[in-house]
């Protein structure tokens, strides 16, 4: 059975590190940050039209991969239940029940990580402090009633 993992958490929570471990275990990793960086977008938040183009491209890739039986980890924020539910609906026709991996990283750790970023690549995009705080504070934590959920405790470093 094809597996899809929603790597879920605010910017700086450790999603990419956890996603890379799954990629090393033969999952295909999709990342909006890497798509945007390749297209020359090195600042966040992305303009709405650019973000929509990235999402559409990655949704198409996700469907193609799932249809071919490939396991996928989505290295996205999945910041709201509505977004997670939308992706569940996309995957339902393929018989895939995605599992959410939530990175439960303390606010002070997330903000310190984001403050240390240097814009050196797609996984090091600098966020203004006010944006980083708004992202963290506006994040909707997933709950078990949404479907399979694994909580990963974010590192204190």
Z-matrix of the N, CA and C atoms (Angstrom, degrees):
N
C 1 1.446
C 2 1.527 1 109.54
N 3 1.293 2 116.70 1 132.43
C 4 1.461 3 122.42 2 179.96
C 5 1.526 4 110.26 3 -66.65
N 6 1.332 5 115.47 4 135.28
C 7 1.463 6 121.23 5 178.38
C 8 1.519 7 109.71 6 -106.45
N 9 1.337 8 115.38 7 140.26
C 10 1.453 9 121.87 8 170.52
C 11 1.520 10 107.26 9 -129.94
N 12 1.316 11 115.28 10 129.05
C 13 1.459 12 122.41 11 179.02
C 14 1.519 13 108.57 12 -112.04
N 15 1.337 14 116.13 13 127.94
C 16 1.468 15 122.21 14 170.67
C 17 1.524 16 105.64 15 -91.81
N 18 1.334 17 118.09 16 109.96
C 19 1.452 18 121.17 17 174.93
C 20 1.525 19 106.19 18 -84.31
N 21 1.302 20 116.40 19 114.16
C 22 1.458 21 121.95 20 -163.44
C 23 1.528 22 111.17 21 -123.48
N 24 1.320 23 116.60 22 127.05
C 25 1.460 24 121.41 23 176.25
C 26 1.509 25 109.37 24 165.51
N 27 1.319 26 116.69 25 162.10
C 28 1.462 27 119.54 26 178.82
C 29 1.529 28 111.64 27 -68.48
N 30 1.312 29 116.12 28 163.83
C 31 1.465 30 121.21 29 176.01
C 32 1.521 31 108.75 30 -52.56
N 33 1.342 32 115.78 31 135.15
C 34 1.456 33 120.97 32 177.86
C 35 1.519 34 114.70 33 87.31
N 36 1.322 35 117.86 34 3.13
C 37 1.469 36 119.95 35 -176.65
C 38 1.528 37 113.36 36 -83.16
N 39 1.321 38 117.70 37 -15.42
C 40 1.464 39 120.99 38 179.51
C 41 1.516 40 114.06 39 111.60
N 42 1.333 41 116.68 40 15.09
C 43 1.471 42 120.68 41 -177.73
C 44 1.527 43 112.50 42 -59.79
N 45 1.297 44 117.05 43 -45.36
C 46 1.465 45 119.89 44 -176.46
C 47 1.518 46 110.91 45 -66.06
N 48 1.315 47 118.29 46 -41.60
C 49 1.461 48 121.14 47 178.24
C 50 1.528 49 110.23 48 -59.20
N 51 1.328 50 116.95 49 -46.38
C 52 1.469 51 120.80 50 178.81
C 53 1.527 52 110.93 51 -66.86
N 54 1.331 53 117.49 52 -38.20
C 55 1.465 54 121.45 53 179.61
C 56 1.520 55 111.58 54 -66.03
N 57 1.312 56 116.88 55 -38.45
C 58 1.462 57 120.54 56 179.11
C 59 1.529 58 111.07 57 -64.19
N 60 1.322 59 117.13 58 -34.11
C 61 1.469 60 120.03 59 176.51
C 62 1.530 61 110.22 60 -64.86
N 63 1.331 62 117.13 61 -40.20
C 64 1.466 63 119.93 62 176.95
C 65 1.527 64 110.76 63 -68.49
N 66 1.326 65 116.53 64 -37.44
C 67 1.465 66 119.51 65 177.19
C 68 1.530 67 109.93 66 -60.63
N 69 1.322 68 116.60 67 -40.11
C 70 1.466 69 120.34 68 178.00
C 71 1.527 70 111.69 69 -65.39
N 72 1.339 71 116.29 70 -21.42
C 73 1.473 72 121.47 71 178.46
C 74 1.526 73 111.21 72 -96.33
N 75 1.329 74 117.23 73 21.95
C 76 1.473 75 124.63 74 171.27
C 77 1.531 76 115.43 75 88.21
N 78 1.323 77 118.87 76 11.79
C 79 1.454 78 120.21 77 170.11
C 80 1.523 79 108.78 78 -80.96
N 81 1.318 80 116.76 79 150.79
C 82 1.462 81 120.68 80 169.66
C 83 1.520 82 106.70 81 -91.21
N 84 1.323 83 116.35 82 128.22
C 85 1.466 84 121.49 83 -177.17
C 86 1.521 85 109.56 84 -100.62
N 87 1.333 86 115.55 85 130.17
C 88 1.462 87 121.78 86 173.15
C 89 1.519 88 108.51 87 -113.66
N 90 1.334 89 116.11 88 133.43
C 91 1.467 90 121.84 89 -176.05
C 92 1.515 91 110.17 90 -137.69
N 93 1.325 92 116.41 91 122.98
C 94 1.463 93 120.49 92 177.01
C 95 1.528 94 110.39 93 -66.41
N 96 1.336 95 117.07 94 -34.31
C 97 1.463 96 120.13 95 179.50
C 98 1.523 97 110.80 96 -62.87
N 99 1.326 98 116.53 97 -41.92
C 100 1.465 99 119.35 98 179.83
C 101 1.519 100 111.52 99 -69.79
N 102 1.327 101 117.48 100 -37.93
C 103 1.473 102 120.56 101 175.67
C 104 1.529 103 110.16 102 -60.00
N 105 1.317 104 115.54 103 -48.54
C 106 1.466 105 120.11 104 -177.74
C 107 1.532 106 110.77 105 -63.26
N 108 1.326 107 116.92 106 -43.16
C 109 1.468 108 121.24 107 -179.32
C 110 1.525 109 110.18 108 -61.13
N 111 1.336 110 116.67 109 -44.86
C 112 1.476 111 120.57 110 178.95
C 113 1.515 112 111.68 111 -59.43
N 114 1.331 113 115.77 112 -33.13
C 115 1.470 114 120.42 113 -179.84
C 116 1.534 115 112.91 114 -86.69
N 117 1.334 116 117.30 115 6.14
C 118 1.452 117 121.30 116 175.47
C 119 1.516 118 115.87 117 90.34
N 120 1.321 119 117.71 118 13.86
C 121 1.470 120 121.11 119 179.32
C 122 1.525 121 108.42 120 -100.60
N 123 1.340 122 115.58 121 104.73
C 124 1.456 123 121.04 122 -172.95
C 125 1.519 124 112.88 123 -110.81
N 126 1.322 125 117.23 124 16.25
C 127 1.469 126 120.96 125 178.44
C 128 1.517 127 109.16 126 -133.05
N 129 1.319 128 114.78 127 150.70
C 130 1.466 129 121.69 128 175.80
C 131 1.520 130 108.58 129 -127.01
N 132 1.289 131 117.98 130 152.33
C 133 1.456 132 125.88 131 -0.71
C 134 1.528 133 111.69 132 -70.97
N 135 1.328 134 114.52 133 152.25
C 136 1.465 135 120.70 134 177.68
C 137 1.521 136 109.43 135 -71.24
N 138 1.338 137 117.71 136 148.78
C 139 1.468 138 119.16 137 171.69
C 140 1.531 139 109.32 138 -57.29
N 141 1.310 140 117.58 139 146.07
C 142 1.463 141 122.11 140 -175.14
C 143 1.527 142 112.97 141 -53.23
N 144 1.345 143 117.65 142 -43.66
C 145 1.460 144 119.56 143 -177.79
C 146 1.524 145 111.52 144 -66.71
N 147 1.327 146 117.29 145 -36.94
C 148 1.465 147 121.63 146 178.51
C 149 1.526 148 109.65 147 -68.06
N 150 1.315 149 116.51 148 -45.09
C 151 1.465 150 120.15 149 179.54
C 152 1.519 151 110.34 150 -60.38
N 153 1.320 152 117.66 151 -40.85
C 154 1.466 153 120.96 152 179.65
C 155 1.525 154 111.12 153 -65.22
N 156 1.338 155 117.30 154 -40.57
C 157 1.464 156 120.81 155 176.88
C 158 1.532 157 111.03 156 -61.88
N 159 1.330 158 116.27 157 -43.03
C 160 1.470 159 120.88 158 179.63
C 161 1.523 160 109.97 159 -63.30
N 162 1.325 161 117.09 160 -46.32
C 163 1.465 162 120.67 161 -179.60
C 164 1.525 163 110.78 162 -61.32
N 165 1.331 164 117.32 163 -44.14
C 166 1.473 165 120.56 164 -179.30
C 167 1.530 166 110.45 165 -62.62
N 168 1.305 167 116.89 166 -43.47
C 169 1.472 168 121.06 167 179.40
C 170 1.531 169 111.13 168 -61.38
N 171 1.328 170 115.52 169 -45.41
C 172 1.458 171 119.46 170 -177.88
C 173 1.531 172 112.18 171 -71.65
N 174 1.324 173 117.51 172 -34.02
C 175 1.472 174 120.05 173 175.77
C 176 1.530 175 109.67 174 -62.57
N 177 1.328 176 117.15 175 -42.32
C 178 1.458 177 120.73 176 177.43
C 179 1.512 178 111.74 177 -61.81
N 180 1.331 179 116.55 178 -43.04
C 181 1.466 180 120.38 179 178.33
C 182 1.521 181 111.21 180 -64.55
N 183 1.337 182 115.41 181 -41.41
C 184 1.462 183 120.02 182 179.20
C 185 1.527 184 110.59 183 -58.91
N 186 1.312 185 117.01 184 -48.63
C 187 1.468 186 120.84 185 -179.76
C 188 1.529 187 110.30 186 -60.53
N 189 1.320 188 117.45 187 -44.41
C 190 1.468 189 120.45 188 179.03
C 191 1.531 190 111.53 189 -60.68
N 192 1.328 191 116.38 190 -43.61
C 193 1.464 192 120.44 191 -179.06
C 194 1.529 193 111.43 192 -65.77
N 195 1.326 194 116.00 193 -45.44
C 196 1.463 195 119.95 194 -179.99
C 197 1.527 196 110.36 195 -63.54
N 198 1.331 197 116.86 196 -42.12
C 199 1.472 198 120.76 197 179.40
C 200 1.530 199 111.52 198 -61.89
N 201 1.327 200 116.39 199 -27.87
C 202 1.465 201 119.85 200 179.19
C 203 1.533 202 112.57 201 -90.26
N 204 1.343 203 116.91 202 0.60
C 205 1.461 204 120.33 203 177.86
C 206 1.512 205 114.92 204 85.26
N 207 1.324 206 117.22 205 18.01
C 208 1.460 207 121.89 206 -178.50
C 209 1.529 208 110.68 207 -89.18
N 210 1.332 209 116.29 208 134.33
C 211 1.462 210 121.24 209 174.64
C 212 1.525 211 109.18 210 -74.74
N 213 1.351 212 116.11 211 138.60
C 214 1.462 213 120.90 212 -173.28
C 215 1.521 214 110.10 213 -133.06
N 216 1.329 215 115.27 214 139.13
C 217 1.462 216 121.27 215 168.15
C 218 1.524 217 106.69 216 -114.28
N 219 1.326 218 115.23 217 126.59
C 220 1.464 219 121.42 218 178.89
C 221 1.524 220 108.15 219 -96.78
N 222 1.317 221 115.70 220 108.55
C 223 1.462 222 123.20 221 -178.97
C 224 1.530 223 107.69 222 -88.17
N 225 1.321 224 114.64 223 69.35
C 226 1.469 225 123.26 224 -179.23
C 227 1.530 226 106.74 225 -119.45
N 228 1.308 227 118.44 226 173.04
C 229 1.460 228 120.47 227 175.67
C 230 1.529 229 111.93 228 -78.88
N 231 1.339 230 117.18 229 -34.49
C 232 1.465 231 121.09 230 -173.45
C 233 1.528 232 109.02 231 46.12
N 234 1.318 233 114.97 232 53.82
C 235 1.463 234 122.22 233 -169.83
C 236 1.520 235 114.67 234 -71.37
N 237 1.332 236 118.55 235 -16.63
C 238 1.466 237 119.32 236 -179.52
C 239 1.524 238 110.62 237 -133.65
N 240 1.305 239 114.64 238 155.19
C 241 1.459 240 119.15 239 175.90
C 242 1.526 241 110.36 240 -61.15
N 243 1.336 242 116.76 241 -37.63
C 244 1.468 243 119.99 242 -179.51
C 245 1.526 244 110.98 243 -58.72
N 246 1.317 245 117.74 244 -41.02
C 247 1.466 246 121.42 245 178.87
C 248 1.526 247 109.69 246 -66.99
N 249 1.321 248 116.95 247 -44.81
C 250 1.465 249 120.11 248 179.37
C 251 1.528 250 110.54 249 -62.02
N 252 1.336 251 117.05 250 -42.90
C 253 1.470 252 120.97 251 178.67
C 254 1.530 253 111.46 252 -63.41
N 255 1.327 254 116.59 253 -38.05
C 256 1.471 255 120.56 254 178.60
C 257 1.533 256 110.39 255 -60.82
N 258 1.325 257 117.33 256 -44.59
C 259 1.462 258 120.54 257 178.77
C 260 1.525 259 111.54 258 -68.58
N 261 1.325 260 117.60 259 -33.83
C 262 1.474 261 119.70 260 175.59
C 263 1.524 262 110.30 261 -61.97
N 264 1.335 263 116.02 262 -42.69
C 265 1.474 264 119.72 263 177.98
C 266 1.527 265 110.99 264 -63.26
N 267 1.328 266 117.35 265 -38.64
C 268 1.460 267 121.28 266 177.76
C 269 1.531 268 111.12 267 -61.02
N 270 1.321 269 117.53 268 -38.78
C 271 1.457 270 122.48 269 -174.98
C 272 1.525 271 114.03 270 -86.13
N 273 1.320 272 117.73 271 -20.24
C 274 1.473 273 121.83 272 -175.47
C 275 1.526 274 113.76 273 -54.48
N 276 1.346 275 119.33 274 -43.20
C 277 1.468 276 118.57 275 -179.58
C 278 1.535 277 114.05 276 -61.87
N 279 1.331 278 117.28 277 -15.84
C 280 1.462 279 121.93 278 -179.50
C 281 1.528 280 111.76 279 -97.55
N 282 1.341 281 115.71 280 3.92
C 283 1.459 282 120.18 281 179.52
C 284 1.512 283 113.72 282 72.33
N 285 1.322 284 117.03 283 21.39
C 286 1.462 285 121.71 284 -177.96
C 287 1.526 286 109.74 285 -101.12
N 288 1.327 287 115.65 286 125.68
C 289 1.466 288 121.98 287 173.02
C 290 1.528 289 106.56 288 -107.72
N 291 1.328 290 117.65 289 97.77
C 292 1.464 291 119.63 290 -175.24
C 293 1.524 292 111.90 291 -65.05
N 294 1.311 293 115.18 292 151.97
C 295 1.457 294 121.73 293 174.14
C 296 1.522 295 107.73 294 -105.04
N 297 1.315 296 115.85 295 135.91
C 298 1.462 297 121.17 296 178.04
C 299 1.523 298 108.80 297 -96.05
N 300 1.329 299 115.71 298 126.96
C 301 1.463 300 121.96 299 171.70
C 302 1.530 301 105.59 300 -104.91
N 303 1.309 302 116.03 301 110.94
C 304 1.468 303 120.90 302 -178.81
C 305 1.525 304 110.18 303 -99.30
N 306 1.330 305 116.23 304 124.01
C 307 1.458 306 122.60 305 177.99
C 308 1.526 307 108.73 306 -87.60
N 309 1.308 308 116.78 307 101.03
C 310 1.466 309 122.54 308 -178.23
C 311 1.530 310 108.65 309 -88.35
N 312 1.307 311 115.59 310 79.03
C 313 1.464 312 122.47 311 -176.05
C 314 1.524 313 108.78 312 -104.01
N 315 1.333 314 117.64 313 132.94
C 316 1.467 315 119.90 314 -178.92
C 317 1.535 316 112.61 315 -59.36
N 318 1.332 317 114.86 316 146.07
C 319 1.467 318 121.98 317 -177.87
C 320 1.529 319 111.94 318 -53.02
N 321 1.331 320 117.20 319 -46.19
C 322 1.467 321 119.91 320 -176.68
C 323 1.528 322 111.28 321 -64.24
N 324 1.329 323 117.79 322 -32.77
C 325 1.465 324 121.56 323 178.30
C 326 1.531 325 109.34 324 -70.61
N 327 1.318 326 116.31 325 -46.33
C 328 1.467 327 121.00 326 178.98
C 329 1.527 328 110.08 327 -57.58
N 330 1.329 329 116.72 328 -49.75
C 331 1.467 330 119.75 329 -176.89
C 332 1.524 331 111.67 330 -65.93
N 333 1.325 332 118.38 331 -36.23
C 334 1.470 333 120.94 332 177.12
C 335 1.528 334 110.55 333 -65.42
N 336 1.333 335 116.73 334 -41.75
C 337 1.466 336 119.53 335 177.25
C 338 1.522 337 111.32 336 -61.75
N 339 1.313 338 116.22 337 -43.74
C 340 1.466 339 119.65 338 -178.98
C 341 1.525 340 111.05 339 -67.37
N 342 1.330 341 117.11 340 -36.84
C 343 1.468 342 120.74 341 177.45
C 344 1.527 343 111.53 342 -63.12
N 345 1.339 344 117.30 343 -28.95
C 346 1.466 345 121.64 344 -176.49
C 347 1.531 346 113.10 345 -84.97
N 348 1.308 347 117.98 346 -7.66
C 349 1.468 348 120.21 347 -177.37
C 350 1.530 349 111.57 348 -66.31
N 351 1.351 350 114.27 349 150.64
C 352 1.473 351 121.55 350 -176.10
C 353 1.526 352 113.75 351 -122.01
N 354 1.333 353 118.31 352 5.90
C 355 1.471 354 122.31 353 -177.50
C 356 1.530 355 111.50 354 61.09
N 357 1.337 356 115.44 355 36.02
C 358 1.458 357 121.13 356 -176.69
C 359 1.526 358 112.98 357 -85.57
N 360 1.321 359 117.91 358 -4.55
C 361 1.453 360 121.22 359 -179.55
C 362 1.515 361 109.90 360 176.40
N 363 1.318 362 116.57 361 -178.27
C 364 1.465 363 120.54 362 -173.58
C 365 1.523 364 114.27 363 -63.45
N 366 1.324 365 117.16 364 -23.28
C 367 1.457 366 120.46 365 -179.58
C 368 1.524 367 112.44 366 -101.65
N 369 1.321 368 115.10 367 14.09
C 370 1.468 369 122.58 368 -179.71
C 371 1.528 370 110.62 369 -130.51
N 372 1.326 371 117.00 370 26.52
C 373 1.464 372 120.14 371 -176.44
C 374 1.519 373 110.14 372 -67.15
N 375 1.310 374 115.09 373 128.84
C 376 1.463 375 121.82 374 -179.76
C 377 1.520 376 109.36 375 -75.95
N 378 1.321 377 114.97 376 136.12
C 379 1.460 378 121.05 377 174.13
C 380 1.514 379 108.55 378 -119.07
N 381 1.323 380 118.14 379 134.97
C 382 1.463 381 118.98 380 173.14
C 383 1.534 382 109.33 381 -57.17
N 384 1.313 383 117.56 382 145.59
C 385 1.475 384 121.70 383 -175.13
C 386 1.530 385 111.58 384 -53.62
N 387 1.323 386 117.25 385 -43.33
C 388 1.466 387 119.91 386 -178.60
C 389 1.528 388 111.34 387 -63.52
N 390 1.334 389 117.51 388 -36.85
C 391 1.467 390 121.41 389 177.83
C 392 1.529 391 109.29 390 -68.26
N 393 1.328 392 116.93 391 -44.69
C 394 1.466 393 120.96 392 179.42
C 395 1.528 394 110.67 393 -59.36
N 396 1.300 395 117.01 394 -43.95
C 397 1.468 396 120.55 395 178.63
C 398 1.526 397 111.26 396 -64.63
N 399 1.325 398 116.68 397 -41.79
C 400 1.469 399 120.21 398 179.57
C 401 1.529 400 110.58 399 -65.57
N 402 1.329 401 117.52 400 -39.85
C 403 1.460 402 120.69 401 177.15
C 404 1.531 403 110.52 402 -60.21
N 405 1.332 404 116.02 403 -47.34
C 406 1.461 405 119.44 404 -178.67
C 407 1.530 406 110.76 405 -65.52
N 408 1.313 407 116.14 406 -47.67
C 409 1.468 408 120.21 407 -175.23
C 410 1.529 409 112.98 408 -69.67
N 411 1.338 410 117.67 409 -25.59
C 412 1.452 411 121.19 410 -179.79
C 413 1.514 412 114.05 411 -92.34
N 414 1.317 413 117.10 412 -0.64
C 415 1.458 414 122.01 413 -177.04
C 416 1.525 415 110.54 414 -70.70
N 417 1.332 416 116.82 415 133.34
C 418 1.465 417 122.33 416 177.38
C 419 1.526 418 108.98 417 -98.46
N 420 1.314 419 116.27 418 110.52
C 421 1.461 420 122.20 419 -177.82
C 422 1.531 421 109.42 420 -66.09
N 423 1.333 422 117.99 421 131.32
C 424 1.471 423 120.42 422 178.73
C 425 1.527 424 110.75 423 -68.26
N 426 1.327 425 114.75 424 154.07
C 427 1.455 426 121.36 425 179.85
C 428 1.523 427 109.36 426 -125.34
N 429 1.335 428 117.48 427 157.71
C 430 1.474 429 120.71 428 -177.89
C 431 1.534 430 113.54 429 -59.88
N 432 1.334 431 118.57 430 -24.20
C 433 1.466 432 118.97 431 -179.46
C 434 1.528 433 112.29 432 -70.93
N 435 1.335 434 118.09 433 -8.75
C 436 1.469 435 121.26 434 176.95
C 437 1.522 436 111.81 435 -79.85
N 438 1.307 437 117.30 436 -20.25
C 439 1.459 438 121.13 437 -175.73
C 440 1.511 439 109.55 438 136.76
N 441 1.327 440 117.50 439 -169.62
C 442 1.465 441 120.33 440 -177.83
C 443 1.526 442 111.55 441 -54.07
N 444 1.343 443 115.45 442 130.51
C 445 1.461 444 121.72 443 -175.51
C 446 1.518 445 109.74 444 -137.84
N 447 1.320 446 114.69 445 130.03
C 448 1.470 447 121.36 446 172.59
C 449 1.519 448 107.07 447 -120.22
N 450 1.316 449 116.14 448 127.46
C 451 1.464 450 120.38 449 179.69
C 452 1.514 451 107.81 450 -101.14
N 453 1.322 452 114.90 451 122.62
C 454 1.463 453 121.53 452 176.88
C 455 1.518 454 107.28 453 -106.31
N 456 1.316 455 115.82 454 128.20
C 457 1.447 456 119.62 455 -179.08
C 458 1.514 457 108.90 456 -79.46
N 459 1.322 458 115.49 457 122.39
C 460 1.461 459 120.31 458 -179.70
C 461 1.507 460 111.04 459 -68.54
N 462 1.298 461 115.87 460 142.80
C 463 1.447 462 122.40 461 179.99
C 464 1.519 463 110.87 462 -64.95
N 465 1.294 464 115.50 463 152.50
C 466 1.470 465 120.76 464 177.37
C 467 1.513 466 111.20 465 -84.47
N 468 1.327 467 118.16 466 4.34
C 469 1.472 468 119.72 467 179.17
C 470 1.501 469 110.66 468 -121.83
